[in-house]
Amino acid sequence: MTAEIKAVARQHLETDGANLSLRGVARDMGMVSSAVYRYFASRDDLLTALILDAYNALGETVEAADAAVTDRSRLRARWLAATRAVRRWALAKPAEYALIYGSPVPGYAAPPDTIAAAARTPVALARILADAHASGTPPSTRLSAAAHEDLAAQLTDAVRADLARTRDDVVPGLPEEVLLLGITSWIQMFGTVSLELFGQFNNVIDAREEFFDQQMELMADLMGLPPTRQDGGGRRSEGGT
């Protein structure tokens, strides 16, 4: 019954956004609203269940895409596979993506229970960066040494403290400036997906899959992830599946 209630609620997300009504869900199920309240005490409880499911589904998808690149040293291929998985999931489940990465739901505050699920995707991406750092080839190799020193010097104490706290929770030992490059790439990925999903590329970008791949290649360059194959006409990385 819980699964059925959530399935109907997801249909409401597709038509009405996050403006969920337990009464509306009950009506569509042919139940009295008091029956639904036995499973979810409030609209917020139902929203939390949907948010947890969405975060976990996306995290599982990204983790599987990364794991499918069996040669773990192919760091760029892992990054491209994982980020492409984010885009594919978002396009397949736009209402669920909007629920977790769209506008905040008025009057709703996500409980701490959602933190671990929300972290699955960024942690999967951060581990690729951590593996690059652990490999002995600094992820910042595509930045000049001087540029890397400038980046480290430009970090304010407050931002460095934030990065250090995040780093210690997720990827201990990673230099703060390297984590900054990873977070920048993470922001670029979700920004690109959101702009496409919410119609901001209409009449601007038609070749959206190719455009996304190019953005992710640029971010791989920023993080210094080495190319996995050299082609005669220039660099083209293998993305992995």
Order of alpha helices (4+ residues) and beta strands (2+ residues): alpha-alpha-alpha-alpha-alpha-alpha-alpha-alpha-alpha-alpha-alpha-beta-beta
